[in-house]
Each structure stands twice: as structure tokens, then as C-alpha cells.
Amino acid sequence: MQQLILGGVRSGKSRHAQQLAQESDKPVTLIATATAGDEEMLERIRRHQQERPAHWQVIEEPLALSAALQQSDDPGAIVLVDCLTLWLTNLLLEEDSHRLEQEQDNLLACLPLLQADLLLVSNEVGQGIIPADPLSRRFADETGRLHQRLARACDRVTMITAGLPQTLKG
């Protein structure tokens, strides 16, 4: 089962994904994509670390997500990726302008090959105003396109609003 979990900032999407992972009674691997570029982000990372079970295996991978997924693949396990929008941000800021497309293609290509259950967490950013600067507009566009591709590929898509899951697919 592959599930895309979308929601706004502080909507409860990570908490929902963690709950699903815990309820699975399977070994959990978390692939964390965040990088601590400032004190506020470091605090967010600390909060997430405190909220998740200590026995989960954690892989910190800000760029090569498909490689991390393949490395952690196990038919008896569940893999939680938190989160795709931070991963996209990391790729957008890379010097190699082709890496974003390459890594997204790698991600979509590896999904059908994975045997572990998969929970993909991402921020839904396309419901607000159009961003004022080119990088922010590109981020919103890339996120929307990635979500569409993943929604087609995943068995289940859930939108989290105010902590409440709403099934969009599956």
C-alpha cells in the first residue's frame, strides 16, 4: 500500500502518518528530508524527533530520496517519508538545475518496485495566493505537478485539514 498524505502547515499530516505507521505493527523506517538551515528549523526537527518513537529507524536524506527508499525497502516494513515539500525545496536550491527533474523521475520510477508499505507526507501549497517571486512560484508549480503524479501512482491519497483525514482516493 502506498499512500500520499497531504495537508497545510500544522494540519496534522505528520501526526496522522505517524499514527498509521504505529498502528501497522510493522517495523518503521522514517526518511527525514529536512535540513536545519536556521534555529527555527532546528527546533521543528527537534519537535518531530521528540514526537516519534525512539525505536524507529531514521534515515536523513535531503536529496536522493529514491536511493533511500530502495535502501530501506523491506516487504514486512513500512516506510514514512516526511516530507516531500522540504525535499523539493532542497532540490530547487541545488546548483545542478537538472537534479530536480532527475530525482522526481527516479522517485516515480522506484515506486512500483517497492515492497514496503509507504507513507508520503507533503504540504499542499496550491490553495493560497500566487507567490510574488519566481522561486516561490516555481516551488508551488513543482509541488503541484509532483502531487498529481504521486496521486496517480499511489493506492490512497488523504488530505488532512484541521487534524481530520479526508480520503481523496482509495
ABEGO torsion letter per residue (X at the ends): XBBBBBEBBGAGAAAAAAAAAAAAGBBBBBBBABBBABAAAAAAAAAAAAABBAABBBBBBAABAAAAAAAABBAABBBBBOBAAAAAAAAAABABAAAAAAAAAAAAAAAAABABBBBBBBBBAAABBBBABAAAAAAAAAAAAAAAAAAAABABBBBBBGGBBBBABX
